[in-house]
Amino acid sequence: MSLHHTLLEQADRLAKATDPSLEQANLRRAVSSAYYALFHLLTSSASSLFASLFAIDAALEPRIGRSFNHGEMKGVSEKIVRGEWPLSISPKDSPRLTPSDLSTVATAFVDLQVARHTADYDLTEDFKRKEAGELVDQAREAFKAWERIKDTDDARLYLACFLLYKQWNKER
């Protein structure tokens, strides 16, 4: 089983764990694992895409995966959700539309990253089991949406934008 699927399974188990003495630790780890499940799904997909495009040995894919920046991925995702594709890949006469499944993935990435930061760093906030479960469900729905769109041009462009974020709106 892939790391991203294992992390999603771990997130689900932690969100449902019932030991009261570990409740906040389990819920926080569930939220963090849900985010990292989606992060690794997307970076794995992007690494595989880039390795195949450039005929790079698949054994190097994990090293390619190390080049992705969480903040830039969030920035890309926020823009994609708003339908703000880079100028260089947008049609001149009309805006590029974001398919709903891609919007589901990008929205989940943003929401889960924000929640992970809260879970990992903000000890003034307590998580509720329902909230953690909903975040895990959001990650699961993003996995399903990704499965439906992963082989589309829009999905490939989304992945490419992770590495091209700094070039986002440079002139064509």
ChimeraX attribute file (.defattr): number of C-alpha atoms within 10 A of each C-alpha:
attribute: neighborCount
match mode: 1-to-1
recipient: residues
	/A:1	5
	/A:2	10
	/A:3	13
	/A:4	22
	/A:5	17
	/A:6	13
	/A:7	21
	/A:8	26
	/A:9	18
	/A:10	18
	/A:11	30
	/A:12	22
	/A:13	16
	/A:14	24
	/A:15	28
	/A:16	17
	/A:17	15
	/A:18	12
	/A:19	9
	/A:20	9
	/A:21	8
	/A:22	11
	/A:23	19
	/A:24	19
	/A:25	16
	/A:26	23
	/A:27	27
	/A:28	27
	/A:29	20
	/A:30	30
	/A:31	32
	/A:32	26
	/A:33	25
	/A:34	34
	/A:35	30
	/A:36	22
	/A:37	26
	/A:38	27
	/A:39	20
	/A:40	17
	/A:41	20
	/A:42	25
	/A:43	23
	/A:44	19
	/A:45	20
	/A:46	26
	/A:47	24
	/A:48	20
	/A:49	19
	/A:50	19
	/A:51	17
	/A:52	13
	/A:53	9
	/A:54	8
	/A:55	9
	/A:56	15
	/A:57	10
	/A:58	15
	/A:59	10
	/A:60	12
	/A:61	20
	/A:62	13
	/A:63	11
	/A:64	18
	/A:65	18
	/A:66	10
	/A:67	12
	/A:68	17
	/A:69	14
	/A:70	14
	/A:71	12
	/A:72	16
	/A:73	25
	/A:74	20
	/A:75	16
	/A:76	27
	/A:77	26
	/A:78	18
	/A:79	17
	/A:80	23
	/A:81	20
	/A:82	14
	/A:83	15
	/A:84	18
	/A:85	23
	/A:86	23
	/A:87	16
	/A:88	13
	/A:89	13
	/A:90	14
	/A:91	11
	/A:92	9
	/A:93	6
	/A:94	7
	/A:95	14
	/A:96	17
	/A:97	15
	/A:98	20
	/A:99	14
	/A:100	12
	/A:101	20
	/A:102	23
	/A:103	20
	/A:104	20
	/A:105	27
	/A:106	27
	/A:107	22
	/A:108	25
	/A:109	26
	/A:110	21
	/A:111	17
	/A:112	26
	/A:113	23
	/A:114	14
	/A:115	22
	/A:116	22
	/A:117	14
	/A:118	18
	/A:119	23
	/A:120	13
	/A:121	11
	/A:122	11
	/A:123	11
	/A:124	8
	/A:125	10
	/A:126	14
	/A:127	19
	/A:128	14
	/A:129	20
	/A:130	12
	/A:131	14
	/A:132	26
	/A:133	21
	/A:134	14
	/A:135	25
	/A:136	29
	/A:137	17
	/A:138	22
	/A:139	29
	/A:140	21
	/A:141	16
	/A:142	23
	/A:143	23
	/A:144	15
	/A:145	17
	/A:146	22
	/A:147	11
	/A:148	13
	/A:149	17
	/A:150	20
	/A:151	12
	/A:152	12
	/A:153	10
	/A:154	16
	/A:155	22
	/A:156	16
	/A:157	15
	/A:158	23
	/A:159	22
	/A:160	16
	/A:161	22
	/A:162	24
	/A:163	17
	/A:164	15
	/A:165	15
	/A:166	11
	/A:167	12
	/A:168	18
	/A:169	13
	/A:170	9
	/A:171	8
	/A:172	8
